Amino acid sequence: MISESGPAETRRQRELASLYATVKSLTALGGLDEVLQSIVHHAHELIGTDFTYLSLVGADGRLSARASEGTISASFLAATIPADVGLGGKVLASRSPHWVRDYTTSTRIEHDPNFDRLVVTEKLVALLGVPLVIRGEAVGALFAADRAERSFQADEIALLNAFADHAAVALDNARLYEASRTALQELQVAYRKSERAQAIHEALTGVVLGGGAPDDVTQLLADQLGGSVTLLDRTGAALAGRESASSPGRTPPETDLAEAVEDARRSGRCTTSAGPAGTTRSVAAIQAGDSYLGALVWSRPAAGGDVPDDMDLRTLERATHILGLLILKERAVAEAAERVSGELLTELMVGSPGISAAQRARTRARNIDADRLDLVLVADSPASTSTDLARHLHDIARDRAGLAGEHLGRATIILPSADDDRTAEEVHGRLRRTLGGPVTVVGERAVNHDWSRAFSLAGRCGAVMRAIGHTDLGATTRRYALYAMLFDADRAGELDRFLAGSIGALLEYDERRGTDLVDTLGVYYDHRANVAATARALHVHVNTLLKRLDRAGTVLGLDWRHDNDLELQLGLRLHRLRATAG
């Protein structure tokens, strides 16, 4: 309470001088919290009550104390109250000062039960509140409180209200200062991010101009962004993966990655989601026009409430454009190399046996020794075209200093080999892993540079392999020496003589009469000489079948169903396989 120690005029001058000095000191402050505390401190000195506090309306529409002076408990300061109740509500609604002699018994205000309990605990009795008005809006109130019942005089109210008017200006300036400082900080952060993004972009461009590969791009991104960056191909397989020095370890692939990649591909923008084992994952698709080339996956440890930096996401997206160019360039180079390799392979096949000086020079220019190309392998798969198989064989040829391509519609590779059987198995294993399905690989050694003959033997042997049920195997023709008469053109005469002696009469009879006794006997042996099963397979009556079998015996001139029929069965089998081998 203001003491009555002198004439009213003297006291008035002292209060105005104090008010002027206080307002002047407020203008020198900048930070919001500093201004709030200074307002309360000077108000407490001006009014001289037991305690003084300042409350502001928050975003939730409630009043909460932001600064205080005097003896006051922490629980009172921590309390909030609706902005439309209590003495504060009345001050805010009217934008004018109000006071009560005894807060708990006053009927002039709307009470809040929770705040009333704190009032009793705090022993708050008399309370004066003045509004803090900024540009016509009451943003809070300044309160002076005593722990004894009393009335507030007009000059006290006018003094605190005048002070509040000046304090509101200081408060507004402080808010503007805080907003400007925050905006400046945000601008500085954005500028630093922009500089960093520009530096990364220049580094990425340098990788391209320096002849770098996609793997170099992923390493650069991992170093700059942190965490791990993985490059996926069109099928979702990892082509390259790199980690920053501070990364705890690469995030393993998970089953829902395909869905995240598809989301990024569909939206055309970088997408972010929760990854496995407490990580955050961002995915950006790599596209060139309508062609999908792969995706970039950036994984890093997830922080609480982790929100990816927009500039980093844009950097990831820009990196996909650069990777798209690199992938297209590598693909063009690979296709050109494959074309040259295929042309050389065809030249050697067509020009064999033998090799010209020009062919030696062309292969030597590709670091290939044509004189060591001694194993021809032909690959076939029901799940892949010969063109796709040839593309996979090109990868193997590059690693083994060989040639690959399509020859006469078949995927073919010529390699140097010290162990033909092992080489055939290794080529089969690599194709099997790449295709994820069955594939046959047949090899034949080229003698005296006769690659054409080796190709013919390997191709025909492969047909025999598949005809006898060997559909997922890598081997050389030596394994099928028993069937050599079928695929070796030099032994065709031997096969003709054997077939003439075993089933020649039947073949002549069928050709002359237009019957099908050879196929009938073949189906009969396929069903282990079961007459009923054979009849069903041929869609004929049992009696019709028996007549055919009897006629076959007559043509052959022997009781073939009771004599040793091994030669007959072998002849029928070889005749059928010969048609398969072409």
C-alpha positions as CSV (number, residue, x, y, z in Angstrom):
1,M,0.0,0.0,0.0
2,I,1.2,3.5,-0.8
3,S,2.2,5.3,2.4
4,E,0.8,8.8,3.3
5,S,4.2,10.3,4.2
6,G,3.9,13.7,2.5
7,P,1.7,16.0,0.7
8,A,-0.4,14.5,-2.1
9,E,1.3,16.6,-4.8
10,T,4.8,15.5,-3.7
11,R,3.7,11.9,-3.8
12,R,2.1,12.4,-7.2
13,Q,5.4,13.8,-8.6
14,R,7.4,11.0,-7.1
15,E,5.1,8.4,-8.6
16,L,5.2,10.0,-12.0
17,A,9.0,10.3,-11.9
18,S,9.1,6.6,-10.9
19,L,6.7,5.7,-13.7
20,Y,8.8,7.7,-16.2
21,A,12.0,6.0,-15.2
22,T,10.3,2.6,-15.2
23,V,8.9,3.1,-18.7
24,K,12.3,4.3,-19.9
25,S,14.0,1.2,-18.6
26,L,11.4,-1.0,-20.3
27,T,12.3,0.4,-23.7
28,A,15.8,-0.8,-23.4
29,L,14.8,-4.5,-23.0
30,G,14.5,-6.9,-25.9
31,G,13.7,-10.5,-25.0
32,L,10.0,-11.4,-24.1
33,D,10.7,-13.2,-20.8
34,E,13.1,-10.4,-19.7
35,V,10.4,-7.7,-20.5
36,L,7.7,-9.6,-18.6
37,Q,9.8,-10.0,-15.5
38,S,10.8,-6.3,-15.7
39,I,7.2,-5.2,-15.9
40,V,6.2,-7.2,-12.9
41,H,9.3,-6.1,-10.9
42,H,8.6,-2.3,-11.5
43,A,4.9,-2.7,-10.9
44,H,5.6,-4.4,-7.6
45,E,7.9,-1.4,-6.6
46,L,5.3,1.1,-7.8
47,I,2.3,-0.4,-6.0
48,G,4.0,-2.0,-3.0
49,T,1.5,-4.9,-2.5
50,D,2.4,-8.3,-1.1
51,F,2.9,-9.8,-4.5
52,T,2.4,-8.9,-8.2
53,Y,2.0,-11.2,-11.2
54,L,1.3,-11.0,-14.9
55,S,-0.9,-13.4,-16.8
56,L,-1.2,-13.8,-20.6
57,V,-3.9,-15.5,-22.7
58,G,-2.4,-18.6,-24.3
59,A,-3.3,-20.4,-27.6
60,D,-5.7,-22.6,-25.6
61,G,-7.7,-19.6,-24.4
62,R,-6.6,-19.8,-20.8
63,L,-4.9,-17.3,-18.6
64,S,-1.5,-18.4,-17.1
65,A,1.0,-16.6,-15.0
66,R,4.2,-15.7,-17.0
67,A,6.1,-13.6,-14.4
68,S,5.8,-12.7,-10.7
69,E,7.4,-10.7,-7.9
70,G,7.0,-11.1,-4.2
71,T,6.3,-14.2,-2.1
72,I,4.2,-16.5,-4.2
73,S,4.1,-20.4,-4.4
74,A,5.1,-22.4,-7.4
75,S,1.6,-24.1,-7.5
76,F,-0.1,-20.8,-7.9
77,L,2.2,-19.7,-10.7
78,A,1.6,-23.0,-12.5
79,A,-2.2,-22.8,-12.4
80,T,-4.3,-21.8,-15.5
81,I,-7.8,-20.4,-15.5
82,P,-10.3,-19.9,-18.3
83,A,-10.0,-16.4,-19.7
84,D,-13.7,-15.6,-19.1
85,V,-14.0,-16.3,-15.3
86,G,-12.5,-14.7,-12.2
87,L,-11.3,-11.2,-11.9
88,G,-9.0,-11.7,-14.9
89,G,-12.0,-12.6,-17.0
90,K,-13.8,-9.4,-16.0
91,V,-10.7,-7.3,-16.8
92,L,-10.2,-8.9,-20.2
93,A,-13.9,-8.6,-21.2
94,S,-14.2,-5.0,-20.2
95,R,-10.6,-4.0,-21.1
96,S,-10.6,-1.8,-17.9
97,P,-9.3,-2.1,-14.3
98,H,-11.3,-4.0,-11.6
99,W,-10.6,-4.9,-8.0
100,V,-12.1,-6.8,-5.1
101,R,-11.7,-6.3,-1.3
102,D,-11.9,-10.1,-0.6
103,Y,-11.6,-12.4,-3.6
104,T,-13.2,-15.5,-2.0
105,T,-16.4,-13.7,-0.8
106,S,-16.8,-11.4,-3.8
107,T,-20.1,-11.8,-5.7
108,R,-19.0,-9.4,-8.5
109,I,-17.0,-12.1,-10.3
110,E,-17.6,-15.6,-11.7
111,H,-15.6,-18.0,-9.6
112,D,-13.5,-21.0,-10.8
113,P,-13.5,-23.7,-8.1
114,N,-10.0,-24.8,-8.8
115,F,-8.5,-21.3,-8.7
116,D,-10.5,-20.5,-5.6
117,R,-8.8,-23.3,-3.8
118,L,-5.4,-21.9,-4.7
119,V,-6.6,-18.4,-3.6
120,V,-7.3,-19.9,-0.1
121,T,-4.0,-21.7,0.0
122,E,-2.1,-18.7,-1.1
123,K,-4.0,-16.5,1.4
124,L,-4.8,-14.0,-1.4
125,V,-7.5,-11.5,-0.3
126,A,-7.5,-8.2,-2.0
127,L,-6.8,-8.2,-5.8
128,L,-6.4,-5.4,-8.4
129,G,-6.3,-6.3,-12.1
130,V,-5.5,-4.0,-15.1
131,P,-5.6,-5.0,-18.7
132,L,-2.7,-5.3,-21.1
133,V,-4.1,-4.0,-24.4
134,I,-2.3,-4.3,-27.7
135,R,-3.9,-2.8,-30.8
136,G,-7.4,-3.0,-29.2
137,E,-7.0,-6.6,-28.0
138,A,-6.7,-7.6,-24.4
139,V,-3.8,-10.1,-24.4
140,G,-3.4,-10.4,-20.6
141,A,-3.6,-8.7,-17.3
142,L,-1.3,-7.3,-14.6
143,F,-2.3,-8.1,-11.0
144,A,-1.4,-6.6,-7.6
145,A,-2.4,-8.7,-4.6
146,D,-2.5,-8.3,-0.8
147,R,-3.0,-10.9,1.8
148,A,-5.3,-8.6,3.8
149,E,-8.7,-7.1,3.0
150,R,-8.4,-3.6,1.6
151,S,-9.7,-1.2,-1.0
152,F,-7.6,0.1,-3.8
153,Q,-7.6,3.9,-4.2
154,A,-8.2,5.7,-7.5
155,D,-4.6,7.0,-7.7
156,E,-3.3,3.4,-7.2
157,I,-5.5,2.1,-9.9
158,A,-4.6,5.0,-12.3
159,L,-0.9,4.5,-11.6
160,L,-1.0,0.7,-12.3
161,N,-3.3,1.2,-15.3
162,A,-1.0,3.9,-16.8
163,F,2.0,1.6,-16.2
164,A,0.1,-1.3,-17.8
165,D,-0.5,0.9,-20.9
166,H,3.2,1.5,-21.3
167,A,4.1,-2.1,-20.4
168,A,1.7,-3.3,-23.2
169,V,3.8,-1.3,-25.7
170,A,7.0,-2.8,-24.3
171,L,5.3,-6.3,-24.4
172,D,4.3,-5.7,-28.1
173,N,7.8,-4.6,-29.0
174,A,9.2,-7.6,-27.2
175,R,6.9,-9.9,-29.2
176,L,7.9,-8.2,-32.4
177,Y,11.6,-8.5,-31.4
178,E,11.1,-12.2,-30.6
179,A,9.3,-12.8,-33.9
180,S,12.0,-10.9,-35.8
181,R,14.8,-12.8,-34.1
182,T,13.1,-16.1,-34.7
183,A,12.5,-15.1,-38.4
184,L,16.2,-14.1,-38.7
185,Q,17.3,-17.4,-37.1
186,E,15.0,-19.4,-39.4
187,L,16.4,-17.4,-42.4
188,Q,19.9,-18.1,-41.3
189,V,19.1,-21.8,-40.9
190,A,17.4,-21.9,-44.3
191,Y,20.4,-20.1,-45.8
192,R,22.8,-22.6,-44.3
193,K,20.6,-25.5,-45.6
194,S,20.5,-23.9,-49.0
195,E,24.2,-23.5,-49.1
196,R,24.6,-27.2,-48.0
197,A,22.2,-28.4,-50.6
198,Q,24.0,-26.3,-53.3
199,A,27.3,-27.8,-52.2
200,I,25.9,-31.3,-52.4
201,H,24.4,-30.6,-55.8
202,E,27.8,-29.3,-57.0
203,A,29.5,-32.4,-55.6
204,L,27.0,-34.7,-57.4
205,T,27.5,-32.8,-60.6
206,G,31.3,-33.2,-60.1
207,V,30.8,-37.0,-59.8
208,V,29.1,-37.1,-63.1
209,L,31.6,-34.9,-64.9
210,G,34.4,-36.9,-63.3
211,G,33.1,-40.1,-64.8
212,G,31.8,-41.4,-61.5
213,A,29.4,-44.4,-61.2
214,P,26.1,-44.7,-59.3
215,D,28.0,-46.2,-56.4
216,D,29.9,-43.0,-56.0
217,V,26.7,-41.0,-55.8
218,T,25.3,-43.2,-53.1
219,Q,28.5,-42.8,-51.1
220,L,28.4,-39.0,-51.4
221,L,24.8,-38.9,-50.3
222,A,25.5,-41.1,-47.3
223,D,28.5,-38.9,-46.3
224,Q,26.5,-35.7,-46.6
225,L,23.0,-36.8,-45.3
226,G,24.1,-39.3,-42.7
227,G,22.7,-42.8,-42.2
228,S,22.7,-45.2,-45.1
229,V,21.7,-44.8,-48.7
230,T,20.9,-47.8,-50.9
231,L,20.3,-47.9,-54.7
232,L,17.7,-50.4,-55.9
233,D,17.3,-51.6,-59.5
234,R,14.0,-52.0,-61.3
235,T,13.3,-55.3,-59.6
236,G,14.0,-54.0,-56.1
237,A,17.4,-55.7,-55.8
238,A,20.2,-53.6,-54.2
239,L,22.7,-52.4,-56.7
240,A,24.8,-50.3,-54.3
241,G,24.6,-49.4,-50.6
242,R,26.7,-46.9,-48.7
243,E,26.9,-45.7,-45.1
244,S,28.2,-42.5,-43.5
245,A,31.1,-42.8,-41.1
246,S,28.8,-42.2,-38.2
247,S,26.1,-44.7,-39.2
248,P,25.6,-47.5,-36.7
249,G,25.0,-50.0,-39.5
250,R,23.1,-50.4,-42.6
251,T,19.4,-51.0,-42.2
252,P,18.5,-54.5,-43.5
253,P,15.9,-54.7,-46.3
254,E,12.3,-55.5,-45.1
255,T,9.2,-56.8,-46.7
256,D,7.2,-53.6,-46.8
257,L,10.0,-51.7,-48.8
258,A,8.3,-52.6,-52.1
259,E,5.2,-50.8,-50.9
260,A,7.2,-47.7,-50.0
261,V,8.9,-47.7,-53.4
262,E,5.6,-48.1,-55.2
263,D,4.2,-45.0,-53.3
264,A,7.2,-42.9,-54.3
265,R,6.9,-44.1,-57.9
266,R,3.2,-43.3,-58.0
267,S,3.5,-39.9,-56.4
268,G,6.7,-38.8,-58.2
269,R,7.9,-37.3,-54.9
270,C,10.1,-38.5,-52.0
271,T,8.0,-40.4,-49.4
272,T,9.0,-40.9,-45.8
273,S,7.8,-43.6,-43.4
274,A,8.9,-45.6,-40.4
275,G,11.5,-48.2,-41.1
276,P,12.5,-51.3,-39.2
277,A,14.4,-51.3,-35.9
278,G,13.8,-47.7,-34.9
279,T,14.7,-46.1,-38.2
280,T,13.1,-43.5,-40.5
281,R,13.2,-44.3,-44.2
282,S,12.8,-41.9,-47.2
283,V,12.3,-43.3,-50.7
284,A,12.6,-41.5,-54.1
285,A,12.0,-43.2,-57.4
286,I,14.4,-42.9,-60.3
287,Q,12.6,-42.3,-63.6
288,A,13.4,-41.2,-67.1
289,G,10.2,-40.1,-68.8
290,D,7.9,-43.1,-68.4
291,S,10.7,-45.5,-67.8
292,Y,11.2,-46.7,-64.2
293,L,14.9,-47.3,-63.5
294,G,15.0,-48.0,-59.8
295,A,14.9,-46.1,-56.4
296,L,17.0,-44.5,-53.7
297,V,16.4,-45.5,-50.1
298,W,17.8,-43.2,-47.3
299,S,17.6,-44.8,-43.8
300,R,18.7,-43.1,-40.6
301,P,18.0,-43.5,-36.8
302,A,14.6,-42.2,-35.9
303,A,14.6,-39.3,-33.4
304,G,11.6,-38.4,-31.2
305,G,9.0,-36.7,-33.4
306,D,11.5,-37.0,-36.3
307,V,10.4,-34.8,-39.2
308,P,12.7,-35.1,-42.3
309,D,14.3,-31.8,-43.4
310,D,12.6,-30.7,-46.6
311,M,15.9,-29.5,-48.1
312,D,17.4,-33.0,-47.6
313,L,14.4,-34.6,-49.2
314,R,14.8,-32.3,-52.2
315,T,18.5,-33.2,-52.3
316,L,17.5,-36.9,-52.5
317,E,15.1,-36.2,-55.3
318,R,17.7,-34.2,-57.2
319,A,20.1,-37.1,-56.8
320,T,17.6,-39.4,-58.6
321,H,17.8,-37.2,-61.7
322,I,21.6,-37.5,-61.7
323,L,21.4,-41.3,-61.1
324,G,18.9,-41.6,-63.9
325,L,21.4,-40.0,-66.3
326,L,24.2,-42.3,-65.0
327,I,22.1,-45.4,-65.3
328,L,21.0,-44.5,-68.8
329,K,24.7,-43.8,-69.7
330,E,25.8,-47.1,-68.3
331,R,23.0,-48.9,-70.1
332,A,24.0,-47.3,-73.4
333,V,27.6,-48.3,-72.9
334,A,26.7,-51.8,-71.9
335,E,24.4,-52.2,-74.9
336,A,27.1,-51.0,-77.2
337,A,29.6,-53.4,-75.6
338,E,27.0,-56.3,-75.9
339,R,26.4,-55.5,-79.5
340,V,30.1,-55.6,-80.3
341,S,30.5,-58.8,-78.3
342,G,27.6,-60.4,-80.1
343,E,29.0,-59.3,-83.5
344,L,32.4,-60.8,-82.7
345,L,30.8,-64.0,-81.5
346,T,28.9,-64.3,-84.7
347,E,32.0,-63.6,-86.8
348,L,33.9,-66.4,-85.1
349,M,31.0,-68.8,-85.5
350,V,30.4,-68.0,-89.2
351,G,34.1,-67.9,-90.0
352,S,35.1,-71.1,-88.2
353,P,37.0,-73.3,-88.2
354,G,40.0,-71.0,-88.0
355,I,40.5,-67.3,-87.1
356,S,41.7,-64.4,-89.1
357,A,44.3,-61.8,-88.1
358,A,41.6,-59.1,-88.1
359,Q,39.4,-61.1,-85.7
360,R,42.4,-61.6,-83.4
361,A,43.0,-57.9,-83.4
362,R,39.4,-57.0,-82.7
363,T,39.2,-59.5,-79.7
364,R,42.6,-58.3,-78.4
365,A,41.3,-54.7,-78.4
366,R,38.7,-55.9,-75.9
367,N,41.4,-57.7,-73.8
368,I,40.2,-61.1,-75.0
369,D,42.6,-63.8,-76.2
370,A,40.7,-65.5,-79.1
371,D,43.0,-68.5,-79.1
372,R,42.0,-69.3,-75.5
373,L,38.2,-69.2,-76.3
374,D,37.8,-73.0,-76.3
375,L,34.4,-73.7,-74.6
376,V,31.1,-72.9,-76.3
377,L,28.1,-72.9,-74.0
378,V,24.4,-72.7,-75.0
379,A,21.8,-71.7,-72.4
380,D,18.0,-72.1,-72.5
381,S,15.2,-71.4,-70.0
382,P,11.5,-71.7,-70.2
383,A,11.1,-68.6,-68.0
384,S,13.3,-66.3,-70.1
385,T,13.8,-65.3,-73.7
386,S,17.1,-66.0,-75.5
387,T,17.6,-62.2,-75.7
388,D,17.4,-61.8,-71.9
389,L,19.5,-64.8,-71.4
390,A,22.2,-63.4,-73.7
391,R,22.1,-60.1,-71.7
392,H,22.9,-62.1,-68.5
393,L,25.6,-64.0,-70.3
394,H,27.3,-60.7,-71.3
395,D,27.8,-60.0,-67.6
396,I,29.5,-63.4,-67.2
397,A,31.6,-62.9,-70.4
398,R,32.9,-59.5,-69.1
399,D,34.1,-61.2,-65.9
400,R,35.7,-64.1,-67.7
401,A,37.2,-62.5,-70.7
402,G,34.8,-64.1,-73.1
403,L,32.2,-63.3,-75.8
404,A,28.4,-63.6,-75.5
405,G,25.4,-63.0,-77.7
406,E,22.5,-64.5,-79.6
407,H,23.5,-66.9,-82.4
408,L,20.8,-68.5,-84.5
409,G,18.2,-67.6,-81.9
410,R,20.1,-69.2,-79.0
411,A,21.8,-67.5,-76.0
412,T,25.5,-68.4,-76.5
413,I,28.8,-67.7,-74.7
414,I,32.4,-68.6,-75.6
415,L,34.8,-68.7,-72.7
416,P,38.4,-69.8,-71.9
417,S,38.2,-72.9,-69.7
418,A,40.6,-75.2,-68.0
419,D,37.9,-77.4,-66.6
420,D,34.9,-77.6,-68.9
421,D,32.5,-79.4,-66.5
422,R,33.2,-77.0,-63.7
423,T,32.8,-74.0,-66.0
424,A,29.4,-75.2,-67.2
425,E,28.3,-75.7,-63.6
426,E,29.5,-72.3,-62.6
427,V,27.7,-70.5,-65.5
428,H,24.5,-72.5,-64.7
429,G,24.7,-71.5,-61.0
430,R,25.1,-67.8,-61.8
431,L,22.2,-67.8,-64.3
432,R,20.1,-69.8,-61.8
433,R,20.6,-67.2,-59.1
434,T,19.9,-64.4,-61.5
435,L,16.8,-65.8,-63.0
436,G,15.4,-67.5,-59.9
437,G,14.2,-70.4,-62.1
438,P,15.3,-73.5,-64.0
439,V,17.9,-73.1,-66.8
440,T,20.0,-75.6,-68.9
441,V,23.6,-74.8,-69.9
442,V,25.4,-77.2,-72.2
443,G,29.1,-76.9,-73.1
444,E,31.2,-78.3,-75.9
445,R,34.9,-77.8,-76.4
446,A,35.8,-76.1,-79.7
447,V,38.6,-78.1,-81.3
448,N,40.9,-76.2,-83.7
449,H,38.8,-73.0,-83.4
450,D,35.7,-74.8,-84.8
451,W,33.2,-72.9,-82.7
452,S,30.4,-73.5,-85.2
453,R,30.6,-77.3,-84.7
454,A,30.8,-76.9,-80.9
455,F,27.7,-74.7,-81.0
456,S,25.8,-77.2,-83.1
457,L,26.7,-80.1,-80.8
458,A,25.9,-78.1,-77.6
459,G,22.5,-76.9,-79.0
460,R,21.4,-80.3,-80.1
461,C,22.6,-81.9,-76.9
462,G,20.5,-79.4,-74.9
463,A,17.4,-80.4,-76.8
464,V,18.1,-84.1,-75.9
465,M,18.7,-83.1,-72.3
466,R,15.3,-81.4,-72.0
467,A,13.6,-84.3,-73.9
468,I,14.7,-86.8,-71.2
469,G,13.6,-84.5,-68.4
470,H,16.9,-82.7,-67.5
471,T,15.6,-79.1,-67.3
472,D,17.8,-77.5,-64.7
473,L,21.4,-78.4,-65.1
474,G,24.9,-77.3,-66.3
475,A,27.0,-79.9,-68.0
476,T,29.1,-80.7,-71.1
477,T,28.1,-83.0,-73.9
478,R,30.4,-85.7,-72.5
479,R,27.8,-86.4,-69.9
480,Y,25.4,-87.4,-72.6
481,A,27.9,-89.5,-74.7
482,L,25.3,-92.3,-74.8
483,Y,23.1,-90.1,-76.9
484,A,25.9,-88.7,-79.1
485,M,24.5,-90.3,-82.2
486,L,21.5,-88.0,-81.8
487,F,23.3,-84.7,-81.6
488,D,26.6,-85.4,-83.4
489,A,26.1,-84.9,-87.2
490,D,29.3,-86.9,-87.9
491,R,27.6,-90.0,-86.3
492,A,24.3,-89.7,-88.1
493,G,25.1,-92.7,-90.3
494,E,25.5,-94.9,-87.2
495,L,22.1,-93.8,-86.0
496,D,20.5,-94.5,-89.4
497,R,22.0,-98.0,-89.4
498,F,20.8,-98.8,-85.9
499,L,17.3,-97.5,-86.5
500,A,17.1,-99.4,-89.8
501,G,18.0,-102.6,-88.0
502,S,15.7,-102.1,-85.0
503,I,12.5,-100.4,-86.3
504,G,13.2,-99.9,-90.0
505,A,10.5,-102.3,-91.1
506,L,7.9,-100.4,-89.0
507,L,9.0,-97.1,-90.4
508,E,8.7,-98.3,-94.0
509,Y,5.2,-99.9,-93.3
510,D,3.9,-96.7,-91.7
511,E,5.2,-94.6,-94.6
512,R,3.7,-96.9,-97.2
513,R,0.3,-97.6,-95.5
514,G,-0.2,-94.3,-93.7
515,T,-0.4,-96.1,-90.3
516,D,1.2,-95.1,-87.0
517,L,2.6,-98.4,-85.6
518,V,5.9,-96.7,-84.5
519,D,4.0,-94.2,-82.2
520,T,1.7,-97.0,-81.0
521,L,4.6,-99.1,-79.8
522,G,6.2,-96.0,-78.3
523,V,3.1,-95.2,-76.2
524,Y,2.8,-98.9,-75.3
525,Y,6.3,-98.9,-73.8
526,D,5.7,-95.5,-72.2
527,H,2.8,-97.1,-70.2
528,R,4.9,-100.2,-69.2
529,A,3.2,-102.5,-71.6
530,N,-0.2,-101.9,-70.0
531,V,-2.8,-102.5,-72.7
532,A,-5.7,-100.7,-71.0
533,A,-3.6,-97.6,-70.1
534,T,-2.2,-97.5,-73.7
535,A,-5.7,-97.7,-75.2
536,R,-6.8,-94.8,-73.1
537,A,-3.8,-92.7,-74.0
538,L,-4.4,-93.4,-77.7
539,H,-8.2,-92.9,-77.4
540,V,-8.9,-96.3,-79.1
541,H,-10.7,-99.5,-78.1
542,V,-8.6,-102.2,-76.5
543,N,-9.5,-104.6,-79.4
544,T,-8.2,-102.0,-81.9
545,L,-5.0,-101.7,-80.0
546,L,-4.5,-105.4,-79.8
547,K,-4.9,-105.6,-83.6
548,R,-2.3,-102.9,-84.1
549,L,0.1,-104.8,-81.8
550,D,-0.4,-108.0,-83.7
551,R,0.2,-106.2,-87.0
552,A,3.4,-104.8,-85.6
553,G,4.6,-108.3,-84.8
554,T,3.8,-109.4,-88.3
555,V,5.7,-106.5,-89.8
556,L,8.7,-107.2,-87.5
557,G,8.6,-110.9,-88.1
558,L,9.1,-111.8,-84.5
559,D,7.2,-112.3,-81.2
560,W,8.4,-109.0,-79.9
561,R,6.2,-109.1,-76.8
562,H,7.9,-112.3,-75.5
563,D,11.4,-112.1,-77.1
564,N,14.2,-109.8,-75.9
565,D,12.7,-106.3,-76.9
566,L,15.5,-104.1,-75.5
567,E,16.8,-103.2,-79.0
568,L,13.3,-102.4,-80.1
569,Q,12.6,-100.1,-77.2
570,L,16.0,-98.4,-77.6
571,G,15.2,-97.9,-81.3
572,L,11.8,-96.4,-80.6
573,R,13.3,-94.1,-78.0
574,L,16.2,-92.8,-80.2
575,H,13.7,-92.2,-83.1
576,R,11.6,-90.0,-80.9
577,L,14.6,-88.1,-79.4
578,R,16.0,-87.6,-82.9
579,A,12.9,-85.7,-83.9
580,T,13.3,-83.6,-80.7
581,A,17.0,-82.8,-81.3
582,G,16.2,-81.7,-84.9
